[in-house]
C-alpha cells in the first residue's frame, strides 16, 4: 500500500491547471505608486451618527497615513428588490466607488445585537460579480462598530462573515466603541482614549495590508478550480468548433 506521505501521484489533479507557486509574481510584482484608495461605508442616517463620526475619524487617520479616501452617503439608497435595479443613481454611485477602491472600512452601529439594516443594504447592493469583474474580490477590509451600551463584537463579527462572503481580505484588527455617546465632543470629534488609539491601529494595519496585497491581488485570488473550469470550457468550445 502506498505511503500517503511520499506517494505524490495525484490522478485527480488537472496538470494543465496545476503548478508550483510563481514566486516572481508573488514577491516581485510591478509596484503601484498612487495612494491606497479606501472607501468608507457607515450604517446610520442620524444627524449625530456615531458610526459616521467614527468613520470620519478613521478617514482623517487614513489621510494622514497617505491614503486617498472617499465616503458613500447611504441616504436615498433603496432597499434591494424594491422595484429598482442597478441603474438607480445611488446604486450606481455605490458600485462605482466599490470599483474605484482598493480597500474598505465598514462602520456600523450595533442594533438589536446586529449590524443595522442600512449597513446590510449597502453590502447587499454590492454584487459578487458584475460581468467578468468581481468588484470586491481580493480587496482589503477593516470593520468597526459603535454601541450605546457595554462593549460588544456582534456587528464586527457579522461584518467579518460578510467580508469573507464578498471574498475580501479582512484585516485581523478591528474597532468596537462602547457607550459611543461618551466618546465624542460637541464638535463630533473623538476624545483621546485607548478606544481612539485602537482606530489608529486598525487604520495603520489596513493601509499596510492594502499596500502589501493590492499589486498581488490578481495572483492571490487566482484559483486552481477556476483555471481548471476555464480550461475545460475552452476545450469544449474548441471541440465544438472543430466538429462543425
N, C-alpha and C positions, 0 to 999 in steps of 0.2 A: 504494500500500500504506500503511495507516495507521501512524503513528509510535507505537510501543508506549509511549513515554514521555508522549505527550499524548492518546492515544485512551483516554478514560475509559469507553468502552462496556463493560459487564460483563454480557453476557447470561446468564452462569452464576449471577449473584447473585439471590437471592430478596429483592427490595427491601423486602418487608414485614418481613423479619427482619434487615435490614442498616441501619446508620445510623452517624453520627459518634459519637465518644466523648462521653458525658454528663459534662462537667467538674464539674457540681454534685455528682453522685453520687460522682465520683472524689475530688474535692478537699474537699468540704464535707459529709461525712455527719454524721448525728447521732452525737455522741461519747459512748461509754460511760464511766462514772466508776468502775466496780468494778475491783479489782486484776486484772492479767492472770492467767489461770488456766493453770497449767503442770503437766502430768503427766510424771512421770519413770518410765521403764522401765529395768531393768538386767538383765544377761544371765548371772548366775551365782548359784547357791544355796549356795556355800561359806560357812562360818561367817565367814571373813575374806575376803569377796568384794571385790576392789578395784574392780570395776565398780560395786558398790553403794556403797562408800565414796566413790568419785568422784562418784556421783550425789548422795550426801548433802552433799558439799562444794558441789556445784552448787546444791542446794536452799537451803543457807544463804545463798549469794550471791544467789540469786533472791529470797529473802525480804527480804534487805537492800535489794534494788532495788525492793521494793514489790509483788512478785508473791505470789499465793496458790499454794501447791504441794501436790501430793498424789503419793503413791507407789502403784504396784501391786506387791504381793508375788507373784511368779510361782509360789511353792511351791503345789503341788496343781493347777496348770493342766494339763489333759490334752493329749495330742497331738491334732492335728487329724485327724478321720476315724477316731478310735479308739473308735468305738461311742458317742460323745457328740455333743450338738449345742449350740446357743447357749443352751439352758435350763440348762446346767451352771452352778452358782453362781459358779465362778471366771471362766468366760467372760462371764457376765452382769456381774460386777463390773468386769472389764476394759472391756467395751463401754460400761458406764455412765460410767466415768471418761473414756473417749475422747470420749463425747458432751458431758461437762461441760467439758473443757479447751478452751483456745484455742491452745495450743502444747504441744509435747512435747520432752523430752530423751530420747534413746536412748543408753544407755551399755552397751557390750558388751566383754567380753574378746575378744582375737583368739586363736582356737584353730584350729590346723592351717591358718593363713593365711586365716581367715574369721571372721565373727561366730559366736557359739555357736548351737547348735540351740535352746536355750531362748529366746534373743533372737528368732530367726526364728519360733518357735512363737507367741510373743506377737503378733508382727506378722501372722502368718497368721490368727489368730483375729479380727483387726480387719477387718470387711467393707469393700469398696469402696462398697457401698450397702446400706442397711437400710431397706426400704420406699422412701419417696421421699426419704430423707435420705442424703447421702454424709458419713459421720462425720468423715473426715479432710480432705476437700477444702478447700483454702484456709487450713488451719491451719499455723502455723509449726513448724519442727523444727530442733533442734540435735543434732548427732551427736558422740559421744565414744567412745574406745576405750582399753583398757589392754592392755599387753603384758608378758610375762615376760622378753622379751629386748630387742633393739635396737628403735628406733622403726620403726613400720610404719604404713601407712594402708589396709591391705586391708579391715579391718572398717568403718571410716568410709566408705570408697568404696562398699562394698556397701550400707550403710545409706542412703547418698545415692541410690543407684539405687532402693531400695525406697521412699524418701520421695517420689521423683518418681512412682513407680508408684501410690502412695497419694494422689497429687495434692496433696501438701503443698508448702509454701514453705520449702525447706531453706536456712537462712542460709549465707552464704559461709564464715564462720569455723568452726573445728572444733578438737577437742582429741584428742591422742594422747599417752599417757603410757607411755614405755618403762621397763622394769625397775621396774614399779609397786611391787614389794615393798620397794624402797628409798625410796619417796616418802612412806610413811605411818608415823606413830609408833605406839607400843604402844596408844594410845587410839583409833587409827583415824583420826586427823586428818592431813591432808596437810601436809607440811613446806613452809615458804616456799621458792619457787623460781620460775623462769620458767615451768615447767610449770603451777604453780598460777595464776600470773598469766594464762596463756592461758585457763584455765577462767573466770576473771573476765571476760576479754574476750568469750568466747563467750556467757556468760550475759547480759552487758550488751547485746550485739548482739541476742540472742534477745528480750529484753524490748522493745527499741526496735522491732524488726520486728513483734512482736506488737501493740504499741500502734499502729503505723503502719497495719497491714493488717486488724485484726480487725473494724473497723466498715465496711470496704470490701470484705470478703471476698466477699459475695454478688455484688457487681458485678464484682470482679476475675475471678471464675471463670465469669461469665455468657458463654456461648459462642454464636456465630452458628449453628454447625451444630446445636446443641441447640434453639435458638429456632426454627430452620427446621423441624426434625423435629417439634417440638411443634405448630407452626402447621399442618403437613401432617396430623398426627394429628387435630387439632381439625377441620380441614376435612373429613377423611374421616368423622368422626362426624356432623358436621352434614349432609353429603350423604346419609349412610345414614339419618339420622332423617327427612330430607325425602322420601326415596324410599319410606319405609314409612308 
